[in-house]
Amino acid sequence: MNDLDRLVEPKKADIVYETDEPVRYEVDGAVAHVIMNRPQFNNAQNSQMTYALDEAFQRAVNDDDVHVIVLRGEGKHFSAGHDIGTPGRDVAKSWDRKLLLPDHTNKPGAEFLYTREHEVYLGMCRRWRDMPKPTIAAVQGACIAGGLMLAWVCDLIVATDDAFFQDPVNRMGIPGVEYFAHGFELPPRIAKEFILLGERMSAERAYNFGMVNRLSTRDTLLADVKKMADELATRPRLGNWLTKQALNHVEELRGKRSASDAVFHMHHFAHAQSDLTSRNSLGGMDAKSMAAANKKQAGDN
């Protein structure tokens, strides 16, 4: 049995993409819209989408006429998180990597996921957080697990009144998603509740804790984001960048990078433990069982 069999990961031949355009790119005046485009799977993030997001962000950064970047999700939900069960799940595929990291596909055991997720999760999220232009996440519906990471790297979050935030991966024996910003987005005791119980947090509650900047509705979300983005676009470009750097620096002084480094290693220790004690690196769970458990929990609450 090889490592991919033991990890229960799909082979390259098994990957079937439902779209050649997992991310759309649109420009409205001085604002670029980066739009996750897998609504059939609630914008679950496979590598195809992740690398397309990186290309879109790079395109927006390279365009001097773009002053603000908006991240959106097509369809009912912002993002259901990392792809752990669609036909387009492509963890076994090689990509033209963006960071100085080796290919993960030929790595044995725990090194396989550890190498991959350094690139596509921890590394890319840090890369996107440091973009020199203001970023706004427009969140509707579900923002779950890996979806949190995409919203959290943005400078501002506008959420609809029916949006919810959730990190249920403790159900898999994992202490939160790979880009661990929980303790900076939420008060520590609330962050513990958020991870340990894995319950849905409403947009209103997230707003009250300061994780969300503005509340909106599905009917007004784009208009509300446009008003904010257009105002930001009138501000000096360098001033916007320096403001981002200043406040990101404050987070680093508070230990954000060190904390996320430490938890990334805990996360992969959990993957390795699960790989040794259950049928896969996700604590024996898959997309179907996670969805069922989350749905039942939401109903119980």
Secondary structure, 3 states (H helix, E strand, C coil): CCHHHHCCCCCHHHCCCCCCCCEEEEEECCEEEEEECCHHHCCCECHHHHHHHHHHHHHHHHCCCCCEEEEEECCCCCECCECCCCCCCCCCCCCCCCCCCCCCCCCCCCHHHHHHHHHHHHHHHHHHHCCCCCEEEEECCEEECHHHHHHHCCCEEEEECCCEEECCHHHHCCCCCCCCCHHHHCCHHHHHHHHHHCCCEEHHHHHHCCCCCEEECCCCHHHHHHHHHHHHHCCCHHHHHHHHHHHHHHHHHCCHHHHHHHHHHHHHHHHHHHHHHCCCCCCCCCHHHHHHHHHHHHHHC
